Amino acid sequence: MQPKPMGGDRHSQRMETHAPEILELIEATPDLTLAEIAAHMASRHGLRVAVSTVWRLLERHA
């Protein structure tokens, strides 16, 4: 039996599926904060994410 890989990002895919929606939100409201995006994801999709997770998503999409 092989050990599983350690470390790495295992949760980004949850947010990545919502990337188009998040990028549209930012385009419509450029001064939206990371906390507001995280709150939107929680209220709209029941997806609780940290502000740092939102930051990493935006960093990947420049």
N, C-alpha and C positions, 0 to 999 in steps of 0.2 A: 504494500500500500504506500503510495507517494504522499508526502506532506503537501498540504495546500500552500499556495504562495502567501507570503506575508506582506503586509503593507499595501500601499496603493489605494486608489480611489475606487470604491465599490458602489457608491451611491449616486454618482453624477448622471447616470442614465435616467434616473427618475426625473430629474430636472430637464435633461436634454430633450425629452419628449415634448416638453412645454416651451422650448426655446422660441419657436416662431411666435407664439402668443406673447411671451415676455418681450421680445424685440419689438413687436407691434405696440405694446403698451408704452415702451420707452419712446418710440417714434411719435406717438400721440401726445405723450406727456414727458418731455425731456428732463424735467427736474424731479422726476420720481425717485424716491430714495430706495436703497436696498431693503430697508425694513418694510417699506410700503409694498415692494414687490413680494417679499416673503409673506406678508399679511394677505395679499391678494391670492397667493397660491394656497394658503391655509383656508381662506373663506370660500374660494371658488372650487378648489379641487380636494380639500381636506389633506393637502400635502404640507406637512410642517417641515420647514427647512431653516437652517441657520443663515444669517446674513452672509457669512463667508461662503456658503454654497452658492448663493446668488452671485456673489462677486466672482467666483471661479467660472461660472457659466458665462458671465459677461466678458470676462477676460479671454475665454476660449473663442468668443464670437467677435472680439475686438469692438 
